[in-house]
Amino acid sequence: MFSLRNKMVVSAGIAAVSVCLIFLFRTIPSGSLWKGYRILYVPSDSDNAVVEKAISDAGCSDVIDLASQFIPLPLPADTPEVSLAESSASDNGYLSGRTSYFFDRNGKYRLYYIPDTQTVKIEAAAGKLSAAGIRAGMDTQTAYPWIIPVVCLLAAVLLCILSVRRAAFVCSAVIPLFFSLCMPFYTGAASVCLLLYALFLVQQVWGRKNAFGFVSTNVTILCFVLSSLGIAILTSLRCGLLFAAAVAGTAGVLFLVSRVELRHDGRYSFTPVMIRAAGSSLFRTRNVRRAAAVCAVLISVLGGILLVSSSFSGSPDQMELPAAHSGSITGGLPSLDDYVVWCWDARTMPYRSLHETEKESPSRKPKKGETVVFPQYTESDKGISAGSMTLQFDAAFRTKTLTQIDDLNFQSVEKLLKTQGTSSRTGYAFSVSGGGMMYFVLLIVSFFIPLFFFARSYLPGGRWSKNK
């Protein structure tokens, strides 16, 4: 059995680990979906010639689009490497996968990447297309949504004012508020509000006899904790996992606070003990009712802000666009690492044994240090001389491959990826903070949870006591 000291160390460790996890895996919207680029989107069935003319007439240049993509090798077109790559382009995982960058996740919109220094021109192009009957728009640039953690902080302050044991509530609210800073999304904030209300109920019975047993089995508290976790998971898997870490860390903080209070009270020869044990009657006070109303009202505020921002964003509902550093990124897209592997295969394919090539998996990643040696002939004044060329898959090959992206004679998607940085990850993200209609539905569900408990107080079995 663990001693009390060991339990306190473990609890402190859980709280510290949860804070570290939330910070390390935070997801914070910042700027546009792509560093240095804006996205112009049009319906995928629209005439590409008409779209390109509107973009050109608006004065846009250095546009990265699907029509301008070729084999991304800085070699002459008549070389064996390029010829083989072209012949197998439809079967190649990387070349077929990179076309996903030019469509939204559902394939309803075709995308054009244009340098963000031309934002005014992009808006002009979108206006020309809209006038021509083609629904066009731009991805939304988002700043850090301070309103989300501010609403969570306001919820914590109001619930603290209504609390009986304010010190316990303040300590327990720290990690959830930190979560709202690191995951500033509307549905994540709703989860925080629900969890804060559960913590408010916990402090109602704090320090009373049988408090732990009551809290761990009470249906109301469990409902708010589990529903908050469910809302976070439905927001995204990452949000759900980090919120679960926040709940675990909060539990650790509550245990530490209870132990510290016991040690503090142990210094005195006489310690007051609350006569009434923990019970559901403590959840029928006027302040508990007010706290439920606060929770519901603030969640409705989040819903209203999301509704207004989505209505004026100009982006279609539930539109997920390729992104490199924004929002909640899901569903991986081909990366620069995949490009390096493809370049290795493309450069060595003409010189590898056909028997070995057939046995290899198409998705096989070459091993570090793998080497391919093939003959090479050079012509000079002395005639044709034979030699050999050695390619090795190592850090030097990667560096050289990424450097040669600049030598491509067309606006390739690889140039877009390189602009983001070699360590960036790509996936799909909503163009506006908070996402589409599904997230608004989650906010509605979150709103009705405290509203249900508020309305339940008017039932005969849930009448409020005279306790203040």
DRENTOR-389320 format. One record per residue (C-alpha): residue number from 0; chain; x negated, y, z negated. Coordinates in Angstrom, 3 decimals, decimal comma, always signed. Each point is the difference from the previous one (the first is absolute). Example, Ala and Ser with C-alpha at 12.3 -4.5 7.8 and 13.67 -1.06 7.14 Angstrom:
<pts>
PT   nr  kette        px        py        pz
PT    0      A   -12,300    -4,500    -7,800
PT    1      A    -1,370    +3,440    +0,660
</pts>
This chain:
<pts>
PT   nr  kette        px        py        pz
PT    0      A    +0,000    +0,000    +0,000
PT    1      A    -1,193    +3,506    +0,806
PT    2      A    -0,748    +2,295    -2,878
PT    3      A    +1,691    +3,386    -0,168
PT    4      A    -3,211    +1,672    +1,181
PT    5      A    -0,242    -2,281    +3,022
PT    6      A    +3,623    +0,686    +0,875
PT    7      A    -0,665    +3,730    -0,120
PT    8      A    -3,066    -0,391    +2,225
PT    9      A    +1,990    -2,062    +2,511
PT   10      A    +2,837    +2,543    -0,011
PT   11      A    -2,428    +2,869    +0,549
PT   12      A    -1,645    -1,989    +2,802
PT   13      A    +3,348    -0,601    +1,734
PT   14      A    +0,827    +3,705    -0,178
PT   15      A    -3,428    +0,984    +1,335
PT   16      A    +0,105    -2,542    +2,834
PT   17      A    +3,483    +1,136    +1,029
PT   18      A    -1,160    +3,628    +0,199
PT   19      A    -3,040    -1,021    +2,063
PT   20      A    +2,103    -2,093    +2,395
PT   21      A    +2,513    +2,802    +0,512
PT   22      A    -2,804    +2,470    +0,706
PT   23      A    -2,064    -2,268    +2,274
PT   24      A    +2,964    -1,131    +2,123
PT   25      A    +1,888    +3,292    -0,007
PT   26      A    +1,828    +1,055    +3,160
PT   27      A    +0,229    +3,760    +0,409
PT   28      A    +1,404    +1,748    +3,085
PT   29      A    -2,353    +2,641    +1,310
PT   30      A    +0,014    +1,917    +3,261
PT   31      A    +1,164    -1,659    +3,212
PT   32      A    +0,040    -3,715    +0,718
PT   33      A    -3,318    +0,287    +1,864
PT   34      A    -2,985    +2,167    -0,827
PT   35      A    -0,513    +2,441    +2,857
PT   36      A    +3,004    -1,163    +2,033
PT   37      A    +3,749    +0,469    +0,206
PT   38      A    +2,442    -2,478    +1,524
PT   39      A    +2,493    +0,953    +2,687
PT   40      A    +2,711    -2,663    +0,360
PT   41      A    +2,534    -0,617    +2,762
PT   42      A    +2,445    -2,896    +0,639
PT   43      A    -1,913    -2,999    +1,315
PT   44      A    +2,195    -0,230    +3,103
PT   45      A    -0,667    +3,601    +1,061
PT   46      A    -1,852    +0,742    +3,253
PT   47      A    -3,703    +0,178    -0,823
PT   48      A    -0,704    +2,247    +3,004
PT   49      A    +2,530    +2,573    -1,217
PT   50      A    -1,428    -0,123    -3,514
PT   51      A    -3,585    +0,375    +1,179
PT   52      A    +0,958    +2,965    +2,202
PT   53      A    +1,704    +1,752    -2,927
PT   54      A    -3,049    -0,579    -2,193
PT   55      A    -2,327    +1,259    +2,727
PT   56      A    +2,157    +3,054    +0,776
PT   57      A    -0,063    +0,896    -3,699
PT   58      A    -3,802    +0,135    +0,212
PT   59      A    -0,768    -3,065    -2,131
PT   60      A    -3,346    -1,711    +0,646
PT   61      A    -1,969    -3,026    -1,267
PT   62      A    +3,253    -1,949    -0,363
PT   63      A    -0,300    -3,623    -1,091
PT   64      A    +2,831    -2,033    +1,505
PT   65      A    +0,662    -3,538    +1,207
PT   66      A    -0,383    +0,844    +3,689
PT   67      A    -3,566    +1,234    -0,538
PT   68      A    -1,269    -3,164    -1,669
PT   69      A    -2,559    -2,200    +1,785
PT   70      A    -2,485    -2,671    -1,001
PT   71      A    -1,898    +1,703    -2,855
PT   72      A    -3,509    -1,009    +1,058
PT   73      A    -2,573    +2,673    +0,973
PT   74      A    -1,138    -2,111    +2,969
PT   75      A    +0,507    +0,251    +3,784
PT   76      A    +3,250    -1,517    +1,269
PT   77      A    -1,831    -2,605    +2,142
PT   78      A    -1,896    -1,598    -2,887
PT   79      A    +0,860    -3,582    -1,063
PT   80      A    +0,942    +1,192    -3,477
PT   81      A    +2,660    +2,438    +1,214
PT   82      A    +1,283    -2,374    +2,687
PT   83      A    +0,534    -2,848    -2,469
PT   84      A    +1,585    +2,346    -2,554
PT   85      A    +2,455    +1,264    +2,635
PT   86      A    +0,933    -3,510    +1,102
PT   87      A    +0,837    -1,080    -3,553
PT   88      A    +1,473    +3,304    -1,242
PT   89      A    +3,557    -1,348    -0,326
PT   90      A    -1,180    -2,939    -2,113
PT   91      A    -2,392    +1,966    -2,173
PT   92      A    +1,237    +0,746    -3,508
PT   93      A    -1,764    +3,331    -0,371
PT   94      A    +0,829    +1,457    +3,420
PT   95      A    +3,669    -0,989    -0,249
PT   96      A    +0,182    +1,054    -3,646
PT   97      A    -1,314    +3,518    +0,564
PT   98      A    +3,034    +0,809    +2,153
PT   99      A    +1,955    +0,070    -3,291
PT  100      A    -1,609    +3,366    -0,710
PT  101      A    +2,134    +1,505    +2,756
PT  102      A    +3,401    -1,048    -1,347
PT  103      A    +1,838    +0,344    -3,292
PT  104      A    +0,517    -3,141    -2,048
PT  105      A    +3,363    -0,786    +1,608
PT  106      A    -1,236    +0,734    +3,527
PT  107      A    +2,667    +2,649    +0,614
PT  108      A    -2,403    +2,916    +0,488
PT  109      A    -3,165    +0,465    +2,069
PT  110      A    -2,770    +2,014    -1,614
PT  111      A    -2,551    +2,537    +1,198
PT  112      A    -2,937    +1,108    -2,172
PT  113      A    -0,993    +3,641    +0,496
PT  114      A    -2,648    +1,996    -1,955
PT  115      A    +1,643    +1,938    -2,835
PT  116      A    -1,716    +3,191    +1,163
PT  117      A    +2,648    +0,011    +2,742
PT  118      A    +3,029    -0,137    -2,316
PT  119      A    +1,673    +3,005    +1,639
PT  120      A    -0,434    -1,580    +3,424
PT  121      A    +1,386    -3,319    -1,259
PT  122      A    +3,087    +1,791    -1,280
PT  123      A    +0,358    +1,659    +3,413
PT  124      A    -0,257    -3,392    +1,718
PT  125      A    +2,625    -1,469    -2,342
PT  126      A    +2,274    +2,941    +0,807
PT  127      A    -0,427    -0,532    +3,772
PT  128      A    +0,804    -3,700    -0,358
PT  129      A    +3,055    +0,675    -2,166
PT  130      A    +1,229    +2,504    +2,600
PT  131      A    -0,420    -2,709    +2,633
PT  132      A    +2,209    -2,374    -1,992
PT  133      A    -2,838    -2,054    -1,534
PT  134      A    +0,147    -0,175    -3,782
PT  135      A    -3,502    +0,978    -1,090
PT  136      A    -1,500    +0,911    -3,335
PT  137      A    -3,147    +0,181    -2,109
PT  138      A    -1,123    -1,865    -3,061
PT  139      A    +0,580    +1,987    -3,170
PT  140      A    -2,966    +1,500    -1,819
PT  141      A    +0,408    -0,589    -3,716
PT  142      A    -1,681    +1,694    -2,922
PT  143      A    -0,191    -1,620    -3,407
PT  144      A    +3,646    -0,185    -1,229
PT  145      A    -0,465    +1,684    -3,388
PT  146      A    +3,758    +0,039    -0,547
PT  147      A    -0,023    -3,761    -0,651
PT  148      A    -2,374    -0,120    -3,014
PT  149      A    +1,534    +3,290    -1,210
PT  150      A    +3,462    -1,613    -0,109
PT  151      A    -1,442    -2,980    -1,901
PT  152      A    -1,744    +2,350    -2,444
PT  153      A    +3,257    +1,919    -0,473
PT  154      A    +1,790    -3,277    -0,755
PT  155      A    -2,656    -0,882    -2,592
PT  156      A    +0,192    +3,449    -1,645
PT  157      A    +3,807    -0,056    -0,262
PT  158      A    +0,048    -3,550    -1,334
PT  159      A    -2,729    +0,912    -2,487
PT  160      A    +2,149    +2,880    -1,303
PT  161      A    +2,874    -2,452    -0,518
PT  162      A    -2,232    -2,632    -1,610
PT  163      A    -0,069    -0,938    -3,676
PT  164      A    -3,610    -1,289    +0,024
PT  165      A    -1,616    +2,462    +2,381
PT  166      A    -3,600    -1,070    -0,563
PT  167      A    +0,783    -3,588    +1,007
PT  168      A    +1,922    +1,146    +3,072
PT  169      A    -2,731    +2,407    +1,164
PT  170      A    -2,681    -2,693    -0,277
PT  171      A    +2,124    -2,515    +1,908
PT  172      A    +0,816    +2,487    +2,782
PT  173      A    -3,625    +0,758    +0,929
PT  174      A    -0,627    -2,945    +2,343
PT  175      A    +3,355    +0,260    +1,861
PT  176      A    -0,682    +3,707    +0,588
PT  177      A    -3,494    -0,843    +1,248
PT  178      A    +1,628    -2,498    +2,382
PT  179      A    +2,237    +2,764    +1,397
PT  180      A    -3,110    +2,089    +0,727
PT  181      A    -1,746    -2,841    +1,840
PT  182      A    +3,095    -1,307    +1,840
PT  183      A    +1,994    +3,191    +0,738
PT  184      A    +2,958    -1,521    +1,827
PT  185      A    +3,650    +0,657    -0,690
PT  186      A    +0,995    -3,588    -0,769
PT  187      A    -3,116    -0,451    -2,135
PT  188      A    +1,054    +3,077    -1,987
PT  189      A    +3,461    -1,517    -0,465
PT  190      A    -1,673    -3,111    -1,444
PT  191      A    -1,959    +2,215    -2,401
PT  192      A    +3,200    +1,756    -1,143
PT  193      A    +1,699    -3,344    -0,702
PT  194      A    -3,048    -1,235    -1,911
PT  195      A    -0,160    +3,231    -2,024
PT  196      A    +3,614    -0,514    -1,042
PT  197      A    -0,838    -3,553    -1,096
PT  198      A    -2,878    +1,420    -2,063
PT  199      A    +2,405    +2,569    -1,467
PT  200      A    +2,218    -2,870    -1,179
PT  201      A    -3,036    -1,748    -1,476
PT  202      A    -0,859    +3,012    -2,161
PT  203      A    +3,583    +0,010    -1,311
PT  204      A    -0,746    -3,183    -1,929
PT  205      A    -3,715    +0,710    -0,520
PT  206      A    -1,288    -0,970    -3,439
PT  207      A    +3,181    -1,803    -1,050
PT  208      A    +0,246    -3,572    -1,227
PT  209      A    +0,161    -2,596    +2,794
PT  210      A    -0,708    +2,739    +2,577
PT  211      A    -2,276    -2,171    +2,170
PT  212      A    +2,444    -2,892    +0,189
PT  213      A    +2,856    +2,346    +0,778
PT  214      A    -1,886    +1,877    +2,753
PT  215      A    -1,206    -3,195    +1,688
PT  216      A    +3,522    -1,448    +0,232
PT  217      A    +2,236    +3,040    +0,370
PT  218      A    +1,908    -0,116    +3,279
PT  219      A    +0,053    +3,780    +0,505
PT  220      A    -3,762    +0,452    -0,370
PT  221      A    -0,756    -3,039    +2,160
PT  222      A    +2,417    +1,251    +2,643
PT  223      A    -1,764    +3,351    +0,294
PT  224      A    -3,490    -1,531    +0,015
PT  225      A    +0,841    -2,694    +2,569
PT  226      A    +2,001    +2,343    +2,223
PT  227      A    -2,852    +2,533    -0,008
PT  228      A    -2,414    -2,777    +0,971
PT  229      A    +2,384    -1,229    +2,706
PT  230      A    +0,307    +3,488    +1,516
PT  231      A    -3,799    +0,308    +0,054
PT  232      A    -0,443    -3,383    +1,704
PT  233      A    +2,588    +0,876    +2,643
PT  234      A    -1,883    +3,242    +0,649
PT  235      A    -3,102    -1,980    +0,967
PT  236      A    -1,958    -2,970    -1,284
PT  237      A    -2,889    +2,239    -1,063
PT  238      A    +2,357    +2,346    -1,854
PT  239      A    +1,615    -2,965    -1,751
PT  240      A    -3,308    -1,534    -1,088
PT  241      A    -1,344    +3,316    -1,306
PT  242      A    +3,266    +0,697    -1,790
PT  243      A    -0,208    -3,445    -1,633
PT  244      A    -3,503    +0,978    -1,145
PT  245      A    +1,452    +3,238    -1,397
PT  246      A    +2,647    -1,947    -1,940
PT  247      A    -2,651    -2,371    -1,391
PT  248      A    -2,240    +2,925    -0,971
PT  249      A    +2,923    +1,769    -1,689
PT  250      A    +0,740    -3,130    -2,021
PT  251      A    -3,642    -0,014    -1,088
PT  252      A    +0,221    +3,654    -1,036
PT  253      A    +3,154    -0,649    -2,035
PT  254      A    -1,712    -2,849    -1,848
PT  255      A    -3,010    +2,202    -0,757
PT  256      A    +2,197    +2,826    -1,277
PT  257      A    +1,913    -2,383    -2,290
PT  258      A    -3,249    -1,397    -1,452
PT  259      A    -1,451    +3,466    -0,512
PT  260      A    +3,144    +1,111    -1,824
PT  261      A    -0,142    -3,067    -2,257
PT  262      A    -3,627    +0,696    -0,870
PT  263      A    +0,802    +3,627    -0,685
PT  264      A    +2,942    -0,890    -2,244
PT  265      A    -2,129    -2,607    -1,812
PT  266      A    -2,080    +2,769    -1,535
PT  267      A    +2,884    +1,068    -2,185
PT  268      A    +1,287    -1,825    -3,072
PT  269      A    +3,569    +0,744    +1,000
PT  270      A    +1,354    -0,148    +3,560
PT  271      A    +3,628    +0,805    +0,827
PT  272      A    +1,856    -2,822    +1,733
PT  273      A    +3,024    +0,546    +2,208
PT  274      A    +3,056    -1,645    -1,516
PT  275      A    +1,759    -0,814    +3,248
PT  276      A    -1,510    -2,750    +2,127
PT  277      A    -0,250    +0,327    +3,781
PT  278      A    +3,413    -0,407    +1,603
PT  279      A    +2,043    +0,924    +3,033
PT  280      A    +1,865    +2,626    -2,029
PT  281      A    -3,119    +2,169    +0,260
PT  282      A    +0,589    +0,112    +3,770
PT  283      A    +3,367    +1,703    -0,421
PT  284      A    -1,146    +3,351    -1,283
PT  285      A    +0,687    +3,312    +1,673
PT  286      A    -3,666    +0,462    +0,921
PT  287      A    -0,113    -3,383    +1,725
PT  288      A    +2,975    +1,100    +2,048
PT  289      A    -1,705    +3,259    +0,880
PT  290      A    -3,180    -1,856    +0,942
PT  291      A    +1,944    -2,215    +2,427
PT  292      A    +1,475    +3,127    +1,577
PT  293      A    -3,482    +1,544    +0,329
PT  294      A    -1,282    -3,136    +1,716
PT  295      A    +2,926    -0,097    +2,456
PT  296      A    -0,162    +3,716    +0,793
PT  297      A    -3,740    +0,005    +0,719
PT  298      A    +0,279    -3,056    +2,245
PT  299      A    +2,779    +1,796    +1,891
PT  300      A    -2,367    +2,979    +0,358
PT  301      A    -2,594    -2,315    +1,570
PT  302      A    +2,649    -1,322    +2,377
PT  303      A    +1,066    +3,508    +0,972
PT  304      A    -3,575    +1,079    +0,714
PT  305      A    -0,620    -3,112    +2,108
PT  306      A    +3,231    +0,516    +1,909
PT  307      A    -0,815    +3,642    +0,779
PT  308      A    -3,620    -0,693    +0,982
PT  309      A    +1,038    -2,892    +2,256
PT  310      A    +2,790    +2,025    +1,618
PT  311      A    -2,358    +2,767    +1,070
PT  312      A    -3,053    -2,095    +0,795
PT  313      A    +1,062    -0,731    +3,571
PT  314      A    -1,153    -3,618    -0,315
PT  315      A    +2,422    -2,837    +0,723
PT  316      A    +1,147    -2,027    -2,986
PT  317      A    -2,212    -2,941    -0,950
PT  318      A    -2,650    +0,986    +2,544
PT  319      A    -3,332    -1,562    -0,904
PT  320      A    -3,036    +1,259    +1,887
PT  321      A    -3,595    -1,225    +0,140
PT  322      A    -2,017    +1,823    -2,651
PT  323      A    -3,493    +0,088    -1,421
PT  324      A    +0,317    +1,985    -3,218
PT  325      A    +3,508    +0,632    -1,128
PT  326      A    +2,901    -1,202    -2,079
PT  327      A    +0,704    -3,634    -0,551
PT  328      A    -1,941    -1,877    +2,676
PT  329      A    +1,209    -3,485    +0,935
PT  330      A    -0,650    -2,440    +2,807
PT  331      A    -3,620    +0,018    +1,145
PT  332      A    -0,998    +1,171    +3,492
PT  333      A    -3,248    -0,793    +1,854
PT  334      A    -2,897    +1,770    -1,691
PT  335      A    -3,519    +1,020    +0,933
PT  336      A    -1,221    -3,265    -1,525
PT  337      A    +2,245    -1,853    +2,438
PT  338      A    -1,444    +2,129    +2,804
PT  339      A    -3,565    -0,915    -0,978
PT  340      A    +0,899    -3,712    +0,034
PT  341      A    +1,688    +0,409    +3,392
PT  342      A    -3,068    +1,782    +1,403
PT  343      A    -2,180    -2,865    -1,166
PT  344      A    +2,232    -2,528    +1,752
PT  345      A    +0,231    +2,130    +3,150
PT  346      A    -3,752    +0,545    +0,222
PT  347      A    -0,962    -3,619    -0,680
PT  348      A    +2,826    -1,813    +1,826
PT  349      A    -1,794    -0,203    +3,386
PT  350      A    -3,047    -1,525    -1,643
PT  351      A    +1,528    -2,552    -2,358
PT  352      A    +0,636    -3,628    +0,771
PT  353      A    +3,513    -0,553    +1,386
PT  354      A    +0,219    -3,187    -2,064
PT  355      A    -0,745    +1,907    -3,219
PT  356      A    +2,356    +2,834    +0,979
PT  357      A    +2,931    -2,373    +0,484
PT  358      A    -0,530    -1,492    -3,465
PT  359      A    -0,075    +3,391    -1,707
PT  360      A    +3,150    +1,494    -1,488
PT  361      A    +1,094    +3,219    +1,765
PT  362      A    +0,027    +1,761    -3,369
PT  363      A    -3,394    -1,353    -1,069
PT  364      A    -2,192    +2,619    -1,578
PT  365      A    -3,704    -0,413    +0,792
PT  366      A    -2,226    -0,735    -2,936
PT  367      A    -2,424    +2,612    -1,190
PT  368      A    -3,350    -0,644    +1,682
PT  369      A    +1,512    -1,990    +2,862
PT  370      A    -2,229    +0,317    +3,089
PT  371      A    +0,522    -0,407    +3,732
PT  372      A    -3,009    -0,084    +2,359
PT  373      A    +0,425    +0,217    +3,771
PT  374      A    -2,321    +0,582    +2,997
PT  375      A    -0,467    +3,467    +1,415
PT  376      A    -1,653    +1,037    +3,241
PT  377      A    -1,580    +3,355    +0,744
PT  378      A    -1,232    +1,398    +3,311
PT  379      A    -3,208    +2,036    +0,234
PT  380      A    -2,742    +0,835    +2,479
PT  381      A    -1,521    -3,366    -0,736
PT  382      A    +3,230    -1,800    +0,865
PT  383      A    +2,654    -1,699    -2,068
PT  384      A    -1,104    -1,169    -3,412
PT  385      A    +1,899    -2,335    -2,333
PT  386      A    +0,519    +0,686    -3,675
PT  387      A    +2,562    -0,529    -2,724
PT  388      A    +2,507    +2,086    -1,901
PT  389      A    +0,905    -0,678    -3,627
PT  390      A    +3,212    +1,151    -1,678
PT  391      A    +0,434    -0,453    -3,732
PT  392      A    +3,203    +0,610    -1,944
PT  393      A    -1,222    +2,145    -2,871
PT  394      A    +0,235    +3,503    -1,444
PT  395      A    -2,131    +1,408    +2,820
PT  396      A    +2,400    -1,422    +2,605
PT  397      A    +2,958    +1,539    -1,811
PT  398      A    -1,680    +3,403    -0,230
PT  399      A    -0,970    -0,033    +3,672
PT  400      A    +3,499    -1,126    +1,066
PT  401      A    +1,712    +2,785    -1,961
PT  402      A    -2,465    +2,571    +1,329
PT  403      A    +0,731    -1,043    +3,589
PT  404      A    +3,698    +0,826    -0,445
PT  405      A    -0,980    +3,598    +0,774
PT  406      A    -1,333    -1,186    +3,383
PT  407      A    +3,390    -1,273    +1,187
PT  408      A    +1,111    +2,080    +2,984
PT  409      A    +3,684    +0,142    -0,998
PT  410      A    +2,045    +1,045    -3,039
PT  411      A    +0,038    -3,360    -1,760
PT  412      A    +1,853    -0,987    -3,138
PT  413      A    -3,412    -0,998    -1,384
PT  414      A    -0,990    +3,675    +0,004
PT  415      A    +3,123    +0,713    -2,051
PT  416      A    -0,953    -2,715    -2,497
PT  417      A    -3,596    +1,163    -0,232
PT  418      A    +1,173    +3,534    -0,835
PT  419      A    +1,736    -1,388    -3,096
PT  420      A    -3,234    -1,458    -1,416
PT  421      A    -1,406    -3,496    +0,119
PT  422      A    +1,498    -0,968    -3,375
PT  423      A    +3,566    +1,162    +0,707
PT  424      A    +2,851    -2,499    +0,207
PT  425      A    +2,920    +0,222    +2,354
PT  426      A    +3,589    -1,164    -0,103
PT  427      A    +3,527    +1,361    +0,191
PT  428      A    +1,318    +2,855    -2,099
PT  429      A    +3,103    +2,140    -0,049
PT  430      A    -0,452    +3,390    +1,609
PT  431      A    +1,750    +1,669    -2,960
PT  432      A    -0,687    -0,621    -3,690
PT  433      A    +2,523    -2,441    -1,383
PT  434      A    +0,897    -1,903    +3,130
PT  435      A    +3,340    -0,636    +1,650
PT  436      A    +3,556    -0,843    -0,920
PT  437      A    -0,943    -3,080    -2,037
PT  438      A    -1,835    +2,188    -2,508
PT  439      A    +2,942    +2,336    -0,308
PT  440      A    +2,200    -3,035    -0,741
PT  441      A    -2,465    -1,040    -2,728
PT  442      A    +0,330    +3,448    -1,553
PT  443      A    +3,790    -0,341    +0,023
PT  444      A    -0,289    -3,375    -1,760
PT  445      A    -2,419    +1,536    -2,536
PT  446      A    +2,468    +2,844    -0,636
PT  447      A    +2,900    -2,344    -0,762
PT  448      A    -1,949    -2,077    -2,549
PT  449      A    -0,173    +2,708    -2,748
PT  450      A    +3,381    +1,324    +1,160
PT  451      A    +1,527    -3,418    -0,720
PT  452      A    -1,325    -0,012    -3,574
PT  453      A    +1,146    +3,602    -0,414
PT  454      A    +3,545    -0,887    +1,132
PT  455      A    -0,007    -3,170    -2,094
PT  456      A    -0,125    +2,152    -3,111
PT  457      A    +3,621    +0,973    +0,574
PT  458      A    +1,207    -3,598    -0,137
PT  459      A    +1,588    -1,111    -3,309
PT  460      A    -2,925    -2,275    -0,798
PT  461      A    -2,560    +2,689    +0,793
PT  462      A    +1,322    +3,012    -1,901
PT  463      A    -2,636    +2,272    -1,430
PT  464      A    -0,709    -0,027    -3,670
PT  465      A    -0,263    +3,192    -2,014
PT  466      A    -3,770    -0,321    -0,077
PT  467      A    -1,766    +2,980    +1,501
</pts>
